[in-house]
Amino acid sequence: MATIERLGGSDPRVFGSVARGEDGPGSDIDLLVRAVPGRTWDFVTLPRVLSDLLGVQVDVIAESGLRPTDGAILAEAVPL
């Protein structure tokens, strides 16, 4: 959580295969994060930093980037 906050994010939630308990050895981690306004340059480094830290591919989506058709992401998102 501290790394996410340090890099301009808040309210991290996991979604996708990890949230559904369907992940396996080759699965990535999908995170939905609220981007802090004015911290864009820090925020864009978040996926790489988290991937390096965790040793697995981490995909990060900013909550503000969700479309109306992305309701399933919000429905399954689990707070960290």
VMD Tcl script that draws the C-alpha trace (Angstrom):
set ca {
  {0.00 0.00 0.00}
  {2.80 2.43 0.83}
  {4.34 2.02 -2.63}
  {1.00 2.66 -4.30}
  {0.43 5.81 -2.25}
  {4.02 7.00 -2.80}
  {3.47 6.74 -6.56}
  {0.20 8.65 -6.72}
  {-2.43 6.01 -6.13}
  {-5.03 5.29 -3.49}
  {-7.82 2.80 -2.80}
  {-6.13 -0.22 -4.51}
  {-8.41 -3.12 -5.41}
  {-7.54 -6.42 -7.06}
  {-9.78 -7.78 -9.83}
  {-9.61 -10.45 -12.51}
  {-8.41 -14.00 -11.96}
  {-6.78 -13.24 -8.59}
  {-9.99 -11.72 -7.20}
  {-12.01 -14.69 -8.49}
  {-9.56 -17.25 -7.07}
  {-8.84 -18.55 -10.57}
  {-5.19 -17.45 -10.79}
  {-2.38 -19.84 -11.53}
  {1.41 -19.80 -11.71}
  {1.47 -17.70 -14.90}
  {-1.27 -15.26 -13.92}
  {-0.75 -11.55 -13.69}
  {-2.21 -9.28 -11.01}
  {-4.83 -6.77 -12.11}
  {-5.22 -3.70 -9.90}
  {-7.80 -0.97 -9.98}
  {-6.43 2.17 -8.36}
  {-7.73 5.68 -7.80}
  {-5.15 8.05 -9.31}
  {-4.34 11.09 -7.20}
  {-4.79 14.28 -9.28}
  {-1.53 15.98 -10.21}
  {0.56 12.82 -9.74}
  {0.35 11.43 -13.29}
  {4.11 11.12 -13.86}
  {4.52 9.13 -10.65}
  {1.41 7.03 -11.34}
  {2.56 5.82 -14.77}
  {5.55 4.10 -13.15}
  {3.33 2.10 -10.80}
  {2.93 -1.07 -12.93}
  {6.69 -1.44 -13.47}
  {7.58 -0.76 -9.85}
  {4.96 -3.21 -8.54}
  {5.97 -5.86 -11.10}
  {9.61 -5.55 -10.04}
  {8.66 -5.66 -6.36}
  {6.34 -8.66 -6.64}
  {8.15 -10.60 -9.35}
  {4.99 -11.01 -11.44}
  {3.35 -8.88 -14.13}
  {1.08 -6.24 -12.56}
  {-1.46 -4.39 -14.68}
  {-2.85 -1.18 -13.19}
  {-6.02 0.55 -14.32}
  {-6.97 4.00 -13.06}
  {-10.55 4.07 -11.83}
  {-11.09 7.29 -13.81}
  {-10.29 5.38 -17.00}
  {-13.16 2.92 -16.64}
  {-15.93 3.03 -19.21}
  {-19.61 2.38 -18.51}
  {-19.13 -1.08 -20.02}
  {-16.49 -1.93 -17.38}
  {-19.03 -2.59 -14.64}
  {-17.75 -6.14 -14.15}
  {-14.40 -4.77 -12.98}
  {-16.03 -2.71 -10.25}
  {-18.32 -5.59 -9.29}
  {-15.46 -8.02 -8.63}
  {-12.86 -5.57 -7.30}
  {-11.64 -6.54 -3.82}
  {-10.01 -3.88 -1.62}
  {-6.47 -4.57 -0.45}
}
mol new
graphics top color blue
foreach p $ca { graphics top sphere $p radius 0.5 }
foreach p [lrange $ca 0 end-1] q [lrange $ca 1 end] { graphics top cylinder $p $q radius 0.2 }
display resetview
